[in-house]
C-alpha cells in the first residue's frame, strides 16, 4: 500500500537512508532530515505494515525559458535490500508522477542511476564538468579579499548576477543560502568568498575535504580574478584540487593543460507537452528540446 508518510515514521525513513546511502553520506543525511525533510512530501510503500520502499519530492520554483514555473526534485528513491526486484520502485514512481502531472509542468530527478528513470520519461538535461586542477596551472595571487565570513544576502546577490546568463535555475532566496551554509558545515565543508576592493563579493565556492581530495563542488564567479583567487586558496590546502563547473564553462581556455570530465547531473520530465507548448508557443517533442528553447546554457546544481 502506498501512502504519505506519517510524522512518526520519520525515524524509520531516516534509518533506510542511512542503510541505503551510507557510502554517499558524509553528513548530508543528518542535515537533510534535520532541515529539509517533510512527511507530507514523502511517499512510502508498506508491506505487512512495514515501510519497504520510499521516495521524496521537494517542490521548487525554477526559471525556464524566461518564465517562473513550479517544479519538484524527486530524491531518496530507496527500497530495502530484502524487497528489491519486486517492482516496488516502479509503483512509487508511477504514483508520484501521476500526482505531479496534475500539479506541475516539469519534474526533476537526481541522476545517480540514469538508466532507471528513462522508462518514466526522464531525459538527462544538465551536465557538469569535473576538472583536476594542479598548482602550476593557476597564476599565483595573494589572499587579500578572501573570506570565510560571507552573509547569505551577499551570496544571494552574487548568485542572482551569476545566473543571468543561464536558464533552468532555481530561484534561490536568502533562506536557501542559510541552509547551504548549514549543509556545508554538516559535511565538514566551508564556503569561501572573494570580495573586490569595494567589498563586493565577486565569487564564492563551497569547498570540501573528501576521500578523493579537496573538492570545490559549487564555484560561482563573475570574473577570472575571482576564480583564480578561490582556486589559489584551495591549492594552499593541497597541490591538486577538483573543481566542479557547469558544462558550458569550458575552463580549458584559461587553465592550461586542463580537461574537464563531463558527467550527467540532473534529469527532467515534461508532464504535459500540450500545455508546455501552449505556454511557450513552441512545438517541442522532447525534454532536451524543451530545456534548449532559450538558447542559454543551464545551471541546475541542486541535490534537493
C-alpha atoms as one frame of an Amber mdcrd trajectory, in Angstrom:
protein
   0.000   0.000   0.000   1.291   3.440  -0.993   0.606   6.420   1.247   2.023
   9.685   2.504   4.489   9.195   5.329   3.225   9.796   8.836   5.181  12.207
  11.066   6.098   9.368  13.431   7.657   7.403  10.533  10.478   9.898  10.061
  12.901   7.829  12.156  12.229   4.701  10.088  12.772   6.521   6.793  15.949
   8.086   8.190  17.173   4.578   9.012  16.502   3.412   5.448  18.524   6.337
   4.092  21.418   5.593   6.439  21.376   1.992   5.254  20.956   2.553   1.508
  23.018   5.723   1.050  25.733   5.063   3.634  28.502   5.173   1.032  27.450
   8.613  -0.194  26.511  10.270   3.076  29.283  12.397   4.581  26.834  14.028
   6.983  24.251  15.007   4.357  21.553  12.613   5.600  21.586  14.115   9.090
  21.432  17.613   7.606  18.578  16.670   5.266  16.376  15.126   7.938  17.086
  17.997  10.316  16.390  20.735   7.769  14.568  19.645   4.595  12.584  16.526
   5.413   8.791  16.899   5.329   6.481  13.936   5.854   3.871  15.462   3.517
   6.413  15.332   0.668   7.334  11.700   1.328   5.741   8.597  -0.154   6.094
   5.175   1.436   5.129   1.711   0.284   4.327  -0.727   3.045   4.095  -4.488
   3.229   2.735  -6.157   6.342   2.687  -2.723   7.960   6.411  -2.099   7.400
   7.959   0.553   5.130   9.921  -1.263   2.428  10.262   1.470  -0.218  10.186
   5.266  -0.159  10.848   8.424  -2.156  10.519  12.169  -1.643   9.659  15.171
  -3.742  10.959  18.630  -2.879   8.894  21.421  -4.518  10.701  24.397  -6.041
  10.262  27.242  -8.453  12.623  27.391 -11.410  13.208  29.915 -14.159  12.786
  28.202 -17.522  12.711  29.959 -20.869  12.029  33.305 -19.238   9.097  32.135
 -17.120   8.928  31.119 -13.484   7.286  27.704 -13.145   6.630  25.214 -10.378
   8.718  22.042 -10.358   9.831  19.306  -7.977  13.017  17.376  -7.380  12.474
  13.659  -6.725  15.141  12.160  -4.485  15.773   9.480  -1.916  14.345   6.702
  -4.098  15.112   3.654  -1.962  13.951   0.083  -1.420  15.264  -2.032   1.433
  17.551  -4.805   0.071  15.274  -7.667   1.131  12.421  -6.323  -1.044  14.226
  -5.365  -4.239  13.380  -6.720  -7.703   9.668  -6.757  -6.868   8.715  -3.660
  -8.869   8.151  -1.540  -5.766  10.118   1.435  -7.068   8.021   1.338 -10.255
   4.844   1.505  -8.189   6.096   4.520  -6.242   7.317   6.363  -9.333   4.062
   5.832 -11.210   2.100   7.024  -8.186   4.082  10.220  -7.626   4.257  11.079
 -11.336   0.507  10.592 -11.708   0.054  13.152  -8.940   2.625  15.579 -10.314
   1.174  15.500 -13.827  -1.766  17.460 -12.388   0.378  19.919 -10.424   3.427
  20.982 -12.434   4.856  21.113 -15.949   8.343  19.880 -15.091   9.695  17.294
 -12.680  13.407  16.810 -11.955  15.304  13.871 -10.523  18.808  13.251  -9.256
  20.698  11.406 -11.974  22.736   8.911  -9.981  21.259   5.970 -11.949  20.021
   7.486 -15.235  19.066   4.185 -16.866  16.482   3.574 -14.136  14.436   6.657
 -14.981  14.363   6.793 -18.789  11.374   4.436 -18.741   9.431   7.071 -16.780
  10.003   9.776 -19.401  13.055  11.423 -17.821  15.926  12.612 -20.005  19.336
  13.896 -18.999  19.304  17.651 -19.484  22.017  19.036 -17.239  25.668  18.038
 -17.365  28.576  19.207 -15.277  32.356  19.024 -15.653  34.953  17.927 -13.137
  38.427  19.416 -13.534  41.591  18.234 -11.823  43.443  21.487 -11.175  47.164
  21.476 -10.360  49.127  24.203  -8.636  51.140  25.022 -11.774  48.005  25.731
 -13.820  46.772  28.664 -11.738  48.530  32.051 -11.562  49.653  32.714  -8.000
  47.990  35.573  -6.178  47.630  36.767  -2.601  44.824  36.086  -0.155  43.627
  39.673   0.043  39.863  39.842  -0.408  39.299  36.209   0.533  36.988  35.461
   3.442  35.146  32.668   5.208  32.649  35.249   6.520  30.073  35.802   3.790
  26.489  36.700   4.638  23.598  34.876   2.987  22.231  38.063   1.418  25.647
  38.711  -0.169  25.743  35.182  -1.592  22.199  35.556  -2.912  23.120  38.816
  -4.657  26.135  37.172  -6.293  24.007  34.205  -7.368  21.395  36.497  -8.954
  24.113  38.208 -11.006  25.747  34.909 -11.988  22.625  33.125 -13.263  21.566
  35.928 -15.598  23.419  34.158 -18.384  21.868  30.768 -17.585  18.486  29.056
 -17.735  16.723  26.360 -15.716  17.979  27.708 -12.400  16.319  27.594  -9.001
  15.035  30.847  -7.569  17.324  30.898  -4.524  16.466  33.246  -1.680  18.355
  34.227   1.460  16.944  31.250   3.357  18.389  28.957   0.694  21.872  30.261
   1.429  21.293  29.955   5.155  20.613  26.266   4.521  23.559  25.954   2.134
  25.928  27.116   4.841  24.381  24.606   7.240  24.737  21.868   4.615  28.418
  22.653   4.107  29.077  22.605   7.842  27.212  19.297   8.229  29.521  17.665
   5.679  32.660  19.252   7.072  32.889  21.830   4.308  33.156  25.608   4.180
  32.077  28.450   1.933  34.863  30.754   0.856  34.236  34.052  -0.901  36.228
  36.773  -2.628  35.482  40.478  -2.206  36.829  43.127  -4.558  38.334  46.457
  -3.458  34.846  47.852  -2.859  33.912  44.987  -0.554  31.519  43.444  -3.109
  31.521  39.648  -3.394  32.678  38.622  -6.858  32.735  34.863  -6.331  32.241
  32.067  -3.843  32.906  28.338  -3.634  31.802  25.500  -1.387  34.925  23.525
  -0.519  35.117  20.040   0.970  37.778  17.561   2.056  36.690  14.185   0.641
  38.233  10.773   0.046  39.043  11.988  -3.476  40.810  15.087  -2.131  39.847
  18.764  -1.985  36.650  19.438  -3.947  35.067  22.730  -4.958  31.543  21.458
  -5.591  29.955  24.779  -6.457  32.069  27.655  -7.683  30.336  30.825  -8.879
  32.337  33.814 -10.071  31.776  36.996 -12.037  35.306  37.261 -13.449  38.515
  35.261 -13.808  40.200  37.129 -10.931  37.582  35.787  -8.532  38.029  32.264
  -9.901  41.819  32.377  -9.552  41.545  33.775  -6.028  39.242  30.939  -4.937
  41.403  28.298  -6.598  44.563  29.715  -5.022  43.109  29.370  -1.555  42.060
  25.767  -2.247  45.515  24.981  -3.659  47.113  26.165  -0.433  45.434  23.159
   1.192  46.668  20.703  -1.416  48.714  20.875  -4.622  45.840  19.384  -6.591
  42.106  20.020  -6.241  38.902  19.021  -8.003  36.727  21.794  -9.434  33.113
  21.147 -10.500  31.599  23.522 -13.060  28.697  23.769 -15.475  29.177  22.069
 -18.816  29.226  25.452 -20.546  32.220  26.972 -18.780  34.987  25.042 -20.558
  37.870  26.215 -18.415  40.412  24.783 -20.849  40.644  28.306 -22.240  42.051
  29.792 -19.029  43.537  26.740 -17.281  46.328  25.378 -19.498  46.550  21.594
 -19.936  43.213  21.025 -18.199  40.438  18.783 -19.434  37.037  18.520 -17.797
  35.353  15.167 -17.325  31.701  15.540 -18.343  29.053  13.806 -16.246  25.288
  13.809 -16.067  23.788  15.562 -13.063  20.059  16.266 -13.456  17.299  14.561
 -15.444  13.952  16.142 -16.250  10.489  15.148 -17.397   7.821  17.207 -19.176
   4.494  16.236 -17.626   2.226  17.791 -20.259   3.699  18.623 -23.673   0.490
  20.216 -24.962   0.326  22.635 -22.039   4.082  23.277 -22.239   3.907  24.159
 -25.941   0.905  26.437 -25.409   2.693  28.236 -22.584   5.861  28.785 -24.610
   4.305  28.999 -28.104   6.557  26.134 -29.107   6.293  22.683 -30.672   8.838
  20.649 -28.726   8.515  16.869 -28.525  11.445  16.026 -26.260  12.709  17.115
 -22.856  16.060  18.052 -24.381  14.424  20.444 -26.845  12.225  21.921 -24.103
  15.265  22.805 -21.996  17.087  24.286 -25.001  14.377  26.752 -26.045  16.072
  29.818 -24.584  19.422  29.073 -26.207  21.123  29.710 -22.870  23.264  27.172
 -21.009  21.669  25.517 -17.988  22.523  25.922 -14.318  20.780  23.279 -12.226
  23.202  22.486  -9.442  20.858  21.294  -6.719  20.706  17.989  -4.912  17.246
  18.556  -3.416
